[in-house]
C-alpha cells in the first residue's frame, strides 16, 4: 500500500513540472520520465524533479548542433 502512495506522489510531482513518469531509473534516486513537450525520455533524479532543476538534454544538444551549423 505504501508503494502505491509513493508512486502516486512521484506521478503528481512529475505532472506538475511537465513530465510523465514511465518507470524506475538506474538506481533508487532516479526515475525514467518522458517530457510532455517534446516526447524525449531521460533518467532524472527525483530531487531534480521536485526542485524543477532539469532540462531535456536531447533537445539541448539538438539546439547546440543547429546553432553550430548556422555559424559554420
C-alpha positions in Angstrom: 0.0 0.0 0.0 2.9 2.4 0.8 4.3 1.7 -2.7 1.1 3.0 -4.3 1.2 6.2 -2.3 4.9 6.8 -3.2 4.1 6.1 -6.9 1.2 8.5 -6.8 3.4 11.1 -5.2 6.1 10.7 -7.9 3.5 10.9 -10.7 2.0 14.0 -9.2 5.4 15.7 -8.9 6.2 14.8 -12.5 3.0 16.1 -13.9 3.4 19.4 -12.0 6.6 20.1 -13.9 5.6 18.8 -17.4 6.9 15.2 -17.1 5.3 11.8 -17.4 6.7 9.1 -15.1 7.3 6.0 -17.2 9.3 3.7 -14.8 12.1 3.1 -12.4 15.5 4.5 -13.1 19.1 3.3 -12.8 19.0 3.4 -9.0 16.7 4.4 -6.2 17.3 8.1 -6.7 16.4 8.1 -10.4 13.2 7.6 -12.4 12.6 7.4 -16.1 10.5 10.3 -17.3 9.1 11.4 -20.7 9.0 15.1 -21.4 5.4 16.2 -22.2 6.5 18.9 -24.5 8.9 17.1 -26.8 8.4 13.4 -26.1 12.0 12.6 -25.3 12.8 10.3 -22.4 15.5 10.6 -19.7 16.7 9.4 -16.3 16.3 12.2 -13.8 16.8 12.3 -10.1 13.6 12.7 -8.0 15.2 15.7 -6.2 15.8 17.5 -9.6 12.1 16.9 -10.5 10.9 18.2 -7.1 13.2 21.3 -7.4 12.3 21.7 -11.2 16.1 21.7 -11.9 16.3 19.7 -15.1 16.1 20.1 -18.9 15.7 17.8 -21.9 19.3 17.0 -22.7 18.4 15.7 -26.2 16.6 19.0 -27.1 19.5 21.0 -25.7 22.0 19.0 -27.8 19.9 19.5 -30.9 19.7 23.2 -30.3 23.5 23.4 -29.9 24.0 21.5 -33.1 21.6 23.8 -35.0 23.4 26.9 -33.7 26.8 25.4 -34.6 25.6 24.6 -38.1 24.3 28.1 -38.6 27.6 29.7 -37.5 29.7 27.4 -39.6 
